[in-house]
Amino acid sequence: MSKNQIQARVNKNYRTQTKETVEKLSVLVYTIAIERLLHAGGSMKDLYDVARHLVWLTQFGLSVCVPPILFVPISVWLRKALSLGSWIVAVGVILGILGAVSSLRYSLKAIERQGREPKKKSSPPVSFNHHG
């Protein structure tokens, strides 16, 4: 075996072992978190709240990261495919940043709306036709 083949096999084994270790650790952390929550007097509602916040955090991260990740490579591809100048990459970067800021703003507003206490519903005023 050549040195490159040995190095490739070692790298492949290392990646496989690392992936398996990360999966085992994530399952372990998840299991420990659930056990501690339930043994500490927590309820399934608390677990639901944790899961809901985790979903919000994931959505928040993706909504901020995805626009630049999409716009920049697309602008580089457009520059190469259509022989456009470097200005198209600058436009892609600007659009990516604007998309990320817009998504960030929208997500923060949604989180703020959800965090507010619900308004108390009051009964409608009594009208002249209402006899009670």
C-alpha positions in Angstrom: 0.0 0.0 0.0 1.2 3.5 -0.8 1.4 6.2 1.8 -1.6 8.0 0.2 -3.8 4.9 0.4 -2.9 4.4 4.0 -3.6 8.0 4.8 -7.0 7.8 3.0 -7.9 4.7 5.0 -6.9 6.3 8.3 -8.9 9.4 7.4 -12.0 7.3 6.5 -11.7 5.3 9.7 -11.3 8.5 11.7 -14.3 10.1 10.1 -16.4 7.0 10.7 -15.4 6.8 14.3 -15.9 10.5 14.9 -19.4 10.3 13.4 -20.3 7.3 15.5 -19.0 9.0 18.6 -20.9 12.2 18.0 -24.1 10.2 17.4 -23.6 8.3 20.7 -22.8 11.5 22.6 -25.9 13.2 21.2 -28.1 10.3 22.2 -26.5 10.2 25.7 -26.9 13.9 26.2 -30.5 13.8 25.1 -31.3 10.8 27.4 -29.6 12.5 30.4 -31.5 15.7 29.7 -34.8 14.0 29.6 -34.1 11.9 32.8 -32.9 15.0 34.7 -35.9 17.0 33.6 -38.4 14.3 34.6 -36.6 13.3 37.9 -36.3 17.0 38.9 -40.1 17.3 39.0 -40.4 18.5 35.4 -43.3 17.4 33.3 -43.7 16.5 29.7 -44.9 20.1 29.2 -41.4 21.3 30.2 -39.9 18.9 27.8 -42.3 20.2 25.1 -41.1 23.7 25.8 -37.5 22.7 25.5 -38.2 21.0 22.2 -40.1 24.0 21.0 -37.2 26.4 21.9 -34.8 24.0 20.2 -36.9 24.1 17.0 -37.0 27.9 17.2 -33.2 28.1 17.6 -32.6 25.8 14.7 -35.0 27.8 12.5 -33.4 31.0 13.6 -29.9 29.8 12.7 -31.0 28.4 9.4 -33.0 31.5 8.4 -29.9 33.7 9.0 -27.3 31.4 7.5 -29.0 30.1 4.4 -29.4 33.4 2.3 -25.7 34.2 2.2 -24.8 30.6 1.6 -27.1 30.5 -1.4 -26.6 34.0 -2.9 -22.7 34.0 -2.9 -22.2 30.7 -4.8 -25.0 31.5 -7.2 -23.4 34.9 -7.9 -20.0 33.3 -8.5 -21.6 30.8 -10.9 -23.4 33.6 -12.7 -20.1 35.4 -13.1 -18.4 32.4 -14.6 -21.4 31.2 -16.7 -22.3 34.6 -18.2 -18.9 36.2 -18.2 -20.1 39.0 -15.9 -17.7 41.2 -13.9 -16.9 40.9 -10.3 -19.7 43.3 -9.5 -22.2 40.4 -9.6 -20.4 38.8 -6.7 -20.7 42.0 -4.7 -24.4 42.1 -5.5 -24.7 38.5 -4.4 -23.0 39.3 -1.1 -25.2 42.3 -0.5 -28.3 40.4 -1.3 -27.2 37.5 1.0 -26.6 40.0 3.8 -29.9 41.7 3.3 -31.7 38.4 3.2 -30.0 37.3 6.4 -30.9 40.6 8.1 -34.5 40.4 6.9 -34.8 36.8 8.2 -33.2 37.8 11.5 -35.6 40.7 11.9 -38.6 38.5 11.1 -37.5 35.7 13.4 -36.9 38.1 16.3 -40.4 39.7 15.8 -42.0 36.2 15.8 -40.1 35.3 19.0 -41.2 38.5 20.6 -44.8 38.0 19.6 -44.8 34.5 21.0 -43.2 35.6 24.2 -45.9 38.2 25.0 -48.7 37.3 27.3 -51.9 36.6 25.5 -54.4 39.5 25.7 -57.4 38.9 28.0 -60.6 38.6 26.1 -63.2 40.9 27.4 -66.9 40.4 26.9 -68.4 42.7 24.2 -70.3 45.7 25.5 -73.9 45.4 26.1 -76.1 46.7 23.3 -79.6 48.0 23.3 -80.9 44.8 21.7 -79.3 42.5 24.2 -81.5 41.6 27.1 -80.0 39.4 29.6 
